[in-house]
């Protein structure tokens, strides 16, 4: 672009801008225009009021009446009626008949079609209701005939699960788990009618069809299979076939269709799926159950990870990757939708039920899941799924991997068993031993007792080493004190450290010898911390005074909420937790009494006594089975400590230390480096001293 062209374009832009600026209306002209519009609106309003006062009413046009009659004629014979927006209309002897409800007033069809009315305002609202109903039927095209009907519930069940299907939307409306109960009811209703709904949205180039709006025709094929079908115009069919897998908590859901290419073009390759569920409360201890409820989901593929939304607060996630399954999960039970193929992207929303809500005592979370499903209108079965509706039981969930031979479903990750290493301890050691003991004993309190004893026996070598190390350190305490007195100055710190390490080496003692065995036991403690609250086998199992080992064993309760304290401690006292705390304090007293006192950390003793009290606050709301395990474990530890003191006397320890000191010692690389560092420090100190004398 040359210089002249650029100047020409700029001049043209200035001319256009100047013309627009000169032509804009003045404030007076704008005010006059607004006055005219207000006058026209006032006249129209006055005319409408005059028409109503004179009995002038809206009417349905000839084309609207013809469209309405056509809609009614094309409806199935068993529900040939429009029932929408207050309008209930049918064909009677070839003529339209029915009523329209406006507020508290019911208007007969003859009154709607009349050209005058004693109540024009109500008449006009009735006409508008019919027009809205017609508009809705027009938008639903081939599906319009299924917009009305009578809702029915169809039941299929096996020994584990009872499922009730609703003809409104063709959805699973209620799921009852046999063999499980709540603290209030004899059976666990995973979700009740109105608490669980999902809808597929099919669309063509101009319309969207939401299956939740349609009434399906049920066809019970056998005791375990039901087809929910929609008969469309032109002979097309679309439906959902449900098959309850024998002896399981799995329900097969298949999307079936025929002749759908005349309704949905082939260029449409995705279907929307919207799923909403109110996660129900099943346990007496709502606080802990609420902490363990969320939306869980797995990324598609063999290495796909399992993730979840926040369990403690409202959360929303946009998932761009493909998913294999998505779940509405609570502490012990889950509803999982597993796709045979994949779900292409998803939007997940989880909301905690507000404490001021009337639903607070009944529900935990309100979850909404939107995802996209691959679809083709020319396939007889364009999409298929499994619904898992059952308990979070480890071996059961693991066995369902067979329903997806191409990849590991990882349904066991619905059970929170801790981080990867702790989870491995639980799945590889604790759960197999726990299940093995369950084959011989039916009382889960005794199973926990035996499991605790077995764990302590396995860890006893570490406990023994820890005690020996503590005994050596206790014997060496006076010698270490003498070294500290000999080298009180900061510049002698390295020398003091060297002498201390030489003493440890001669005695065969290790200052970390007491800590390392305890550290090696920590993974077991953390694994048990996640295992017991998630173990559904303990649910409803009583032992001694505890009615439910998966819940707190309350001995004292009080009403009301204490800010901050109630959120952690609750409004009760758990006896096993209290016993665990007392035992922990006793063990702390024994430990501190046998250890040399450190002058450098005078507050450590008080801190050691504070820890058991902190555990009391923290564990009071946890499963009584967990507090019972820690209580028994601490008792055994105290017995082990007394046994060690009985059989391992101070004289024996001194003899061992003396024998170890008599053996020739080879300096370790660490000690050599320590001596070299000391020599360098001494050389630097001598040089500094010479510099000062000069």
N, C-alpha and C positions, 0 to 999 in steps of 0.2 A: 504494500500500500504506500503510494507516494505522498509527498507533503500536501499537494493541492487537494487530493481526495480526503485526507484526514481533516483538513480545514473545512471542507465542504460539509462533511458529516457533522462536525461540531456546530456549524452555523445552522444546519437543519434542526439539530436537537434543541438549540436555543430558541429557534422560531416556534417549534411545537410546544416547548415548555411555556414560552411567553403567551401563546394563544390560550393554553389551558388555564393559566393563571388569570388572564383577563376575563375568561368566560365563566369563572366560578361565581356562584350566586352570592349576593351580599347577605348580611345577617337579617336584614329586613325581608328579603325574598325568602330566605329559609323559614322565618317565622310565619310568613303568609302561607307558605306551602304546608306547614304543620297545622296551621289553623284550618285550612281546607280539608286536610285528612281527618282531623278531629270532628269537623262538621259532618263529613260523610259517614263516619263511624256512629255519630250520635243519631243521624237520620236512620241508618240501618237498624240500630238498636231500638229506636222508637217504633219503626215499622214492624219489627219482630214482636215487640210487646203488644202492639195494636192487633197484629194478626192473632196472637195467642188469646188476647182478651175477646176477640171477635170469633174465636173458635176455629181459626185457620190452623191446620196441622200439616206436618210432614206426612208423605205417603211413600209407599214402595212403588217403584216404577214397574212397567210391564215386563221389562227385561229381568229385573230382580226377582219378580214373582215366578217367571219362567225358569230362572236359574235355581231358585229354591225348590221348585217342584221336581226339576231334573235331579238335583242332589238326593232328594228323598226317594225318588224312583230307583236310583242306582244303588241304594243301600241294601245290605243283606237283609233277608226277611226277618231274622231273629232280633235285629235291633234297628229297624227302619225308623229312626228318629234322630232329630237334631237336639242335642242337649248341651248347650253352650251359652255362656254369658247370660244366664237367666232365661234363655229361650228353650222351650220344650215343644218341638213341633213334629207332627207325624202326618202321614197320608191316611185319610179316612174316606173310603169309597171314591178314591181318585182325587179327592179334594184335600187341601192343606187344612190342618186343624191343630189346636194346641194353645199354649199360654206363654206369656212373657212376664217374668217377675221383675219389677222395678222397685227396689227398696222393700217396703212392706206391702206394696200394691201388686196384685196379679191382674194382668190385662189379658182378656180373651182375644183369640185370633181375629174374630169378626170386628172387634173394636179397633184392632191395629190397622185393618184394611179400610176402615170407614174414613170418609173425608171430613168428618167433624167429630168433636169429642167434648165432653163436659169438663175434661181435665187435660187440656192440650199439652201441658208440660210433661206429664207422665206419658201421654200418648207418643210424643216425639222421642222420649227416651227409649220407649219400647221399640219404635221403628229403628232407632240407631243400634239397639242391641241385635236386632235381626240382621241389619246390614253388617255389623261386625262379625256375626256368626258366618254369614255368607262369604265375607272376605277371608276368614280363616279357612273355610272349606275350599275356596278358590286357591289359596296358597298351598294347600296340601295335595292338590291335583289327584293323582291316582290313588293316594292313601286316604282321601277324604271320607270314603265310606266307612273307615275304621275309627273315625273320631268319636263315635258314640257307642255305647253298649253298657252292659251290666258287668261289674267286676266280680270275678270268681277266683277262688283259691283252689289250686290243684296240688295234692300232696304226693310226694314220693319219699320213701324212707328205707333204711336198712338198720342193722343192729347198732350202728354208731351215730347216724345222722338222720334227722327229719327235716325235709326241705319243703316249704310251701311256696308255690309259684303263683303270681298274680297275673290275670289276663290283662290288667291295665299296665301297659308297658312291657309285658312279657318278662318280668324280672323275678328274681328270687326275693320274695318279700319277707320271709322269716326263716331262720335256721336255728334248730334246737339240737344241742349236743346231748346225747344220751350217756348216762353214766357219770355226769358231772353235775354238781349243784352249787348254788350260791349260798351265802349265809342267810338268805331270805326265802329262796325258791328251791323246789326239789330238782329243777333242771336248769342248765345254763342256756338261756336264749341268747345266742351270739348277737343277733339283731332282730328287732321286732318289726312289724309292719309299719312303714313310714320312716324307719330309721336307716334304711338301705335302699337306694335307688340308683340306677344307671341307665344311660340312654345312648343309643347309637344315632348319629346324625348323618343321614345320607343326603347328598345334594347333586343337583344337575346344574345347568348353566344359569337357571333363574330361580330355583326353589330349593328350600332346605326342609327335610323331613325328619323330625325328632320322634324316635320310636316310643318315648315315654308318653306321648299324647294319644297313642292308638290303643284300641281294644283288640287283643289277639283272640283267635279262635283256638281253644285248647284241644289237643288230641292225645289221649293217653295211649301210647303204643303198647306198653307193658307196665309191670309194677315199678320199673326203675327208669322208664323213659317217657318223656312228655314232649310233644311238639307244640310250640306256640306259633301260630301261623297267621299271616295277613294275606287276604285274598284281594288283589288289586284289580283295577280296571284293565280290560284287555287280556285277562287270563294270567297276568303275572302274579308271582307269589314271593313273599319274603317272610322268613321266620327264624326262630331260635329253638334248637333241639337240645334238651337237657337230659343227660344220662347220669344217674347216680352209680358210681363205681362200687361194686359189691365189697362189703367189708372194709370200707375206707371212709375218709372224710372228703373225698374228691368228687366233684361234679363236673362232668364234661359238658361244655357249652359250645355248640356249633351253629354258625350262621348258614342257613340254607336259603337258596333262592332259585327262581325259575322265570325265564322271560324278562329279566330285569333290564336288559339292554334297551328296551323301549321306554324305560323310565329314567335310568341312569346311563349316560353316555360312557363309552369305553375310555374316554380321556380322563375320567375321574378315577384316581388310583389311591385315594385315601378316604377313610371314614373317621369322623370324630367320635370319641368315646368319653362321656362325662360320667363320673362315678362319685356319688356323695354318700357318706356314712357318718352317723353319730356313733362313736365308739362307746359301747355300753360299759357300765361299771358292774363288776361281778364279785368284788372282794369287799370285806368290811372295812379294811384299811385303805381308804380312798387315796390318801396322800402318796403312798408308795406305788400303788397301781397307776396313778396319774403320771408319776415320774418314769414309768416304763411303757408308756403308750406313745405311738408316733406313726408316721408313714415310713415304711421301709421299702426299698426298691433295689433291684439288681440290674447292673449294666449287662447288656447282651454279650455273649461270647464266653469261651472257656475260662478266660481269666477275669471275667467281669466281677467287679467288687460289689459288695452290698453296703449301701449307705442308708441314712435315715434323716428325717427332719428333727428339729429341736424337740426334746421331750419335756422341757420345762417352760417354754414360752411359745407364742405364736410364731409361725415360720412359713415362708413361701420360697419355693425353688423353681427355677426354670432349667429344665434338663434338655440339652441339645442333642445328646447322644441317644442311641437306641437302648431300650430297656427290654429285659426278659420278663420280669414280673414286678408287681407293685402290690403293697399290702397295707391294710388298716390293722395295726397290731397293738394289743395291749399286753399286760404282764404275762398272762398265761394262755391267751387264745388269740387267734389271728384269722382274718379273711384275706386270702391271697389270690390275685388274678394273674394267672400264668399264661402267656401267649405261646401258641405253637411256633409262631414265627418271631416277630418282634413288635415292639411298640415304638413308633417313630416320634421321638421327642415327647416331652410331658411338661405339664405345669402342675405343681403340687402346692396345696395350701392346707395348713393345719392350724386350728385355733383352739386354745384352751377354753373350756366352758367357764364363763364368768361366774364368780361366786354369788353375784346378785341375780343370776338367771334362775328361773324356776326349774331348769333342767340340770342344775348343778349337782344334785344328789343322785341323778340317774345316769349321767353321761360324763365321759372323761375328756374327749376331744371331738371337734367337729371338723371332718376332713373332706376336702374336695380334690379330685384328681381328674385332670383333662389330658388325654393323649390321643395320638393318631394311629390308626390301624391300616396296614396295607389292604387294598380292596380292588376287586375287578368284577364288573357287573356280568361278565360272561361265564364266571366260574360257578358251578353248583354249590361249592362250599368255599366261599372266599376267605373266611377267617374262622379260627377255632381256638378254644381256650380250655383251661382247667380252672375251676374255682376250688381252692382249699379252704375249708371252713372247719377249723378244729383246734385242738390243743397244741401248745408249743412244747411237744415232747420230743426229745432229741432223736431217739432211734426211729420214731415214726416219721419225722421230717426227713431224716437221712434216707429212709426206704423209698421216698417218693422221687428220688433222682431217676428212677426207672421211667418216669413219665416224660423225661427229656433225655433220650440216649445220646444226643450230640454234645451236650454240655452239662456240667455240674450245676444244678439249680441253687445249691448253697442255701436251702431253706433252713438249715440248722442255725444260720446266722440270725434268724429271728429270735434266738435265745442269746441274750447278752452274757457271754462267758469270759469277758475280759479281753485285754490286748492279745496280740498274736501268741506270745510265749505262754501267758497264763491260760489262754484258750487251749493251747496244745496240752498243757498239764491236765486241764479238765476233761478234754475229749479223749486223751490218750491214756490217762491213769484214773482220775477220780470217778468219772461216769462208769467205765467198765467195772471197777471194783464195787461201786455203789450198786450197780445192777446185779452183779454176781452175789453180793450179800443178800439182795432182795429175793433171790431164789430159795434161801434157807430161812429167812426171817420175814415176818409180816409186820412187825412193829418197827416203825421207822425211827423211833427214839433209840431203840437198841441197835439198829443199823448204824446210826450216827455214832453211837458209843463205840461199837466195834471198829468202824472206819477210823475214828480218832485214835484208838489204840494201835491199829496197824500203821497209821502214819507216824505216830510217835516212835514205834519200834524201828521203822525204816530210818527215821532221823536220829535215833539214839546215838550212833557213832559220832555224829556232829555235836550232839549235846554233851557227850563225854569229853570230846576234845575241847569244847568251850569251857567246861568246868575245870579241867586240868590247867588250861591256860590261865583262867581266873585265879586258881590257887597259886600258881607260880608267881603271878604278878602281885598277889597279896603278900607272899613270902619275901619278894624282892623289894617291897615298898620301903622298908627301913634303909636298905642300901641305896636306893634311888634318892631318898631324902638326904643322905650324907653327901652324895654327888652334888645335889642342888646347893647344899650349904658350902661345899668346897669351891664351887664356881658361881657365885652370886651375881657377878657383873655381866652386862650385856655383851661385852667384847669376848667373853669366854663361852658364849652360847655354843659355838661349834665344838669346842673342847668338851663341854658338858654333854653334848649330844653323842660325841664319840665314846666317851666313857660309859654312858648309859647303854649304847648299842653293844659295847664290849661285854658289859654285864649280862645283857640279854643273851648274847651268843654263848658265853660260858655256861650259863644256866639252862640253855636250850629253851628259852622262853621267847614268845613272840607277842609284842604288844597288841597286834591285830588278831591274835589267835582266838580271843574270845568273841570278837566281832564277826570274823569271817564265817564261822559255822552258823551264827544267827542270820547273817545275810543270805546264806545259802538256803535257809528255811523260809525266807520271806516270800519267794514265789508260790510256795504251797499255801501260805496264809492268804495271799492276794487271790489265788485261784479259788479257795474256799469262800472268800468274801463275795465273789461273783456267782459261785455255784449255787449256794443255798437259796438266795432270793429268787433265782430263776428256775429252781427245781420243782416242776409241777407235781412230781411224785409225792412231795411233802404236803401238797395242798389238801386241806381238810383232814390231815392225819393228826390225831391227838396223842399226847404223851404227858403223863403225870397231870399237872394242872393246865398245861397248854392245850387248848382246844384245836389249834391249827398251827403246825410247825412252820408254815409258810407266812404266818402273820405274827404280829407282836402278841405275847402272852400277858395281857393286861390284868393286873391285880387291883389297881386303883385307877379310877377315871374321874374326870371333872368336866363340867361344861364350860362353854365360853372359849374365846380365843385370846391368848396372851401374845401381843405383838412380838415378832422376831423369835421368841422362845417356842411358840407353838409350831412355827414353820420347821423347826429342827427337832425339838424334843417331843412334840405332840401334846395331847391333853390326857396323858396316862403315864403309868409306870409299869415297865415290863419286868417280871420277876427274874427271868433268866439273865437279862441284861444287868440287873442289879447284882445278882450273884457273881456274874462275870467281873463286874467292877470291884466288888469286895475282894474276890480272889486275886485280881490284878494288883490291888493295893497291898495285899499280903505278900505277894511275890516281889513287889517292888521293895517292900520293907526288908525282906530276906536278902535281896540282892545288894541294897545299899549298905546293910549292916556288915556284910562279909567283904565289902570292897574298901580299899584305903581311901580316905577322904582327900579330895583335891582342894588345895587352898587357892588355886588359880581360878576356879569356877565355883564360887560359893553358892550360886543360885541353881546349880544343876540338880541338887537333891530335891528342892521344891518343885522344879520342873518335872522331875520323874514322877512325883505324886500327882501332878496336875494332869498328866496324860491319861490315867485311868478315868478321871472325872470327865475329861473330854470325850472318851470313848462311850461313857454312859449317855451323854447327850446325843452323840452321833448314832449309836446303835439302838437307841430306845424304840425307834420306829421300824427297825429291820425285822426280818423273819426271826422268830424265836428259835428256829433250828440253828441259825448262825450263832446267836448268843450262847445257845446250849453247847455247840461245838467248841467255841472259844473257852467257855467255862470248864468243860471237861479237859481240854488241852492244857489249860493253865494248872488244873489240879494235878494232872500227870506230870507236868514239868516240875511242880513243887515236890512231888514224890521222888522224881528222878534226882533232884538236887539233894534231898535228904539222903537218898541211897548213895549218891556219890560221896557225900561227907562221911557216911558210915563206913564205906569200904575203901575210900581213898583218903587216908589220913595225911596230915601235914608231914609226918616223919617219912612216909613213903615218897611224897613229892620231893622232899629235900634230898633223899637218897638218890632219886632219879636225877635230880639236878646236879648232885655231886658227881655221879657217874658220867654224866654228859660233859661236865667241866673237865674231867680227867682225860677225855678223848682229845687227840690232836685236832686242831682247828685249821681250816684253810680259809684264808680271807676271801670273802665274796667280792665280786666286782664292785658292788655298791659300797662296801666298806673301804675298798682301795680308793675309790673316787672321793669318799668322805675324807680319808686321810690326806689325799693330795690337796683337797680344798682347804683343809686345816693348815697344811704347810704353807700354802700360798697366803692364807690370811695372816699367819705368824710372820712371814717374811715382809708383808706389807706393813704390819704393825712395827717391826724393827726399823724399817726405812722411815716411817713417820716419826718414830722416836729420835732417830739420828737427825732428821730435819729440824726438830724442835730444839735440840742441843746446840745446833749451829746458830 
